[in-house]
Amino acid sequence: MFGNFMIGFNAVMPMLIYMLLGQFFAQSGMIKEASFQDFNKALFKILLPINLFTNIYKSDFQQSFNGFALTYIIVIALVLYFILAFIIPKISDDRTRYGVILQGSVRANAILFGLPLGTSLLGEENMGMVTITLAIIVPFWNIMSVVGFSLYSADKVSFKQMGRSIITNPMVIATLIGLLVVLLGLQFPESVNTTLTNINRMVSPLALMVMGGTFSISKLKDIDFSLIFTVANKLLILPLIGITLGALLGFRGDAIISILIAFAGPTAVSSYAQAIAADGDGDLANQTVVFTTILSMVTLVFWITVMKTFSLF
């Protein structure tokens, strides 16, 4: 058991250290808030898409892709989403919090946490299924977040706007290019391969440091039932359901790790901006990101330990 615990610990601790470094840079004034925002733009528009592309390009996609697992993730995510959408108005009387609680409970920080965690557990050469899952689940949750806020609003959902946001998403574009390169059997010169590999190894630590540097530690003191409910859903209840049912259906290896990343990671950082744009409770959204990210350092170790103990990967 201790050996399995150490596998989870060693997979998660580097991520925590990178985030603490980012917070140190921010608190010491070595890197200004504006600089972190610039880094964030570069990550989401260029560096993380390159990371996704490289993982697809270097993976044996035909061997690693599991359509059944991907379908399972989407179906279970939708079922849990609408169950929560029905329950939330019954546990809170503040309408500005409904959409925030919903997206905070389900919307995973899949890219920033999924890529480094998947690489740590599976290795760079086995990231094909994880990468495809990330490329699907990220725009999926973007759409569902918009739908979620609209459920409790008089405004109508703009499917045209959602469609435009999907096809112009750098992550989606990078994934499609990666799939095209794989299908065509294209191979890059060694110099390009080396460059892609080096960028791949640099991006995850940088992304986690940027995340750590943008945290608002002052929100740690504000705790209420809505926050506890949201954090418990995100880190305990949804992962328990998703991983348990996935294991019973026979998913193993990269498929079960994809399920772990889709359900057990902390709430997406971008959920705060989404909440503000939808006139939701921005403070609760910010608290949710901070608390799920910090506590996920513990819960992810727990889930990985359990999965390893039952030989799921």
FENKA-V397371 format. One record per residue. RES is the residue in one letter. PSI is psi in radians with two decimals (* if undefined). NEAR is the number of other ideal C-beta (glycine too) atoms within 8 Angstrom. Layout:
BEGIN
RES|PSI|NEAR / RES|PSI|NEAR
END
This chain:
BEGIN
M|-0.72|6 / F|-0.65|5 / G|-0.69|6 / N|-0.67|11 / F|-0.72|10 / M|-0.52|8 / I|-0.81|12 / G|-0.75|15 / F|-0.83|9 / N|-0.41|9 / A|-0.60|13 / V|-0.65|13 / M|-0.73|9 / P|-0.63|11 / M|-0.72|12 / L|-0.72|9 / I|-0.75|8 / Y|-0.74|13 / M|-0.70|14 / L|-0.62|9 / L|-0.76|10 / G|-0.72|18 / Q|-0.65|12 / F|-0.79|9 / F|-0.68|11 / A|-0.83|14 / Q|-0.56|6 / S|-0.22|6 / G|0.11|6 / M|-0.62|5 / I|2.17|9 / K|2.79|6 / E|-0.69|8 / A|-0.64|6 / S|-0.70|8 / F|-0.69|14 / Q|-0.68|9 / D|-0.75|8 / F|-0.73|10 / N|-0.75|10 / K|-0.77|8 / A|-0.67|9 / L|-0.90|13 / F|-0.47|9 / K|-0.48|7 / I|-1.00|8 / L|-0.83|12 / L|-0.69|14 / P|-0.69|13 / I|-0.68|13 / N|-0.81|13 / L|-0.81|17 / F|-0.81|14 / T|-0.70|13 / N|-0.67|16 / I|-0.79|16 / Y|-0.63|11 / K|-0.06|10 / S|2.71|13 / D|1.49|7 / F|-0.76|11 / Q|-0.59|5 / Q|-0.61|6 / S|-0.39|11 / F|2.33|10 / N|1.66|11 / G|-0.59|6 / F|-0.75|6 / A|-0.73|14 / L|-0.73|13 / T|-0.72|8 / Y|-0.81|13 / I|-0.81|16 / I|-0.77|11 / V|-0.84|8 / I|-0.70|13 / A|-0.76|16 / L|-0.76|9 / V|-0.84|8 / L|-0.63|12 / Y|-0.87|12 / F|-0.47|8 / I|-0.80|8 / L|-0.68|13 / A|-0.56|10 / F|-0.64|8 / I|-0.68|8 / I|-0.80|11 / P|-0.28|8 / K|-0.24|5 / I|-0.02|8 / S|2.48|10 / D|0.18|3 / D|1.84|8 / R|-0.48|6 / T|-0.20|8 / R|-0.27|12 / Y|-0.98|13 / G|-0.57|15 / V|-0.77|16 / I|-0.72|15 / L|-0.92|14 / Q|-0.57|18 / G|-0.50|18 / S|-0.43|12 / V|-0.47|15 / R|1.84|11 / A|2.59|17 / N|1.14|14 / A|-0.68|15 / I|-0.96|12 / L|-0.60|12 / F|-0.61|14 / G|-0.78|16 / L|-0.92|18 / P|-0.64|14 / L|-0.79|15 / G|-0.74|15 / T|-0.72|11 / S|-0.67|9 / L|-0.56|10 / L|-0.44|12 / G|2.65|6 / E|-0.56|9 / E|-0.13|7 / N|0.51|10 / M|0.14|16 / G|-0.91|15 / M|-0.73|14 / V|-0.76|16 / T|-0.78|16 / I|-0.72|13 / T|-0.78|16 / L|-0.73|15 / A|-0.50|13 / I|-0.78|11 / I|-0.55|14 / V|-0.96|12 / P|-0.52|13 / F|-0.84|10 / W|-0.52|15 / N|-0.79|12 / I|-0.82|10 / M|-0.47|14 / S|-0.73|13 / V|-0.78|13 / V|-0.73|9 / G|-0.80|13 / F|-0.58|14 / S|-0.43|10 / L|-0.54|10 / Y|0.37|9 / S|2.80|8 / A|-0.22|2 / D|2.58|5 / K|2.64|4 / V|2.30|8 / S|1.69|7 / F|-0.52|6 / K|-0.77|6 / Q|-0.69|7 / M|-0.73|12 / G|-0.72|8 / R|-0.69|8 / S|-0.54|10 / I|-0.88|11 / I|-0.28|8 / T|0.03|7 / N|2.15|11 / P|-0.57|11 / M|-0.75|15 / V|-0.76|11 / I|-0.79|11 / A|-0.68|13 / T|-0.77|14 / L|-0.72|8 / I|-0.74|9 / G|-0.77|15 / L|-0.70|10 / L|-0.76|8 / V|-0.73|11 / V|-0.79|10 / L|-0.60|6 / L|-0.17|6 / G|0.49|5 / L|2.51|5 / Q|2.31|3 / F|2.75|8 / P|2.78|5 / E|-0.63|6 / S|-0.68|6 / V|-0.73|8 / N|-0.74|9 / T|-0.73|8 / T|-0.79|8 / L|-0.72|14 / T|-0.76|11 / N|-0.70|8 / I|-0.72|12 / N|-0.73|12 / R|-0.36|7 / M|-0.58|9 / V|-0.84|14 / S|-0.85|13 / P|-0.71|10 / L|-0.78|11 / A|-0.71|14 / L|-0.63|14 / M|-0.69|13 / V|-0.72|13 / M|-0.80|14 / G|-0.63|14 / G|-0.30|13 / T|0.04|13 / F|2.52|13 / S|1.65|7 / I|-0.42|7 / S|-0.38|5 / K|-0.11|10 / L|-0.41|7 / K|-0.20|5 / D|1.84|8 / I|2.28|6 / D|-3.11|6 / F|-0.70|7 / S|-0.72|12 / L|-0.78|13 / I|-0.76|9 / F|-0.79|11 / T|-0.82|16 / V|-0.72|13 / A|-0.72|9 / N|-0.84|13 / K|-0.73|15 / L|-0.34|12 / L|-0.98|9 / I|-0.92|7 / L|-0.75|13 / P|-0.69|13 / L|-0.80|8 / I|-0.87|11 / G|-0.81|16 / I|-0.75|17 / T|-0.87|8 / L|-0.68|10 / G|-0.72|14 / A|-0.72|12 / L|-0.52|6 / L|-0.08|7 / G|0.19|5 / F|2.36|12 / R|2.97|8 / G|-2.31|8 / D|-0.42|15 / A|-0.80|12 / I|-0.54|15 / I|-0.63|13 / S|-0.69|16 / I|-0.76|15 / L|-0.84|14 / I|-0.65|17 / A|-0.54|15 / F|-0.47|15 / A|-0.10|15 / G|2.95|13 / P|2.92|13 / T|2.47|15 / A|2.40|11 / V|-0.64|10 / S|-0.19|6 / S|-0.46|16 / Y|-0.86|11 / A|-0.66|7 / Q|-0.71|14 / A|-0.77|16 / I|-0.77|10 / A|-0.51|6 / A|0.22|10 / D|0.59|5 / G|-3.11|14 / D|1.71|10 / G|-0.61|9 / D|-0.77|8 / L|-0.68|16 / A|-0.76|17 / N|-0.80|11 / Q|-0.71|12 / T|-0.77|16 / V|-0.82|17 / V|-0.89|13 / F|-0.73|11 / T|-0.62|15 / T|-0.81|14 / I|-0.84|7 / L|-0.42|11 / S|-0.35|13 / M|-0.49|12 / V|-0.84|7 / T|-0.61|12 / L|-0.71|14 / V|-0.74|13 / F|-0.87|9 / W|-0.70|13 / I|-0.71|15 / T|-0.80|13 / V|-0.81|9 / M|-0.71|13 / K|-0.68|12 / T|-0.64|8 / F|0.23|7 / S|0.73|6 / L|-0.31|10 / F|*|11
END
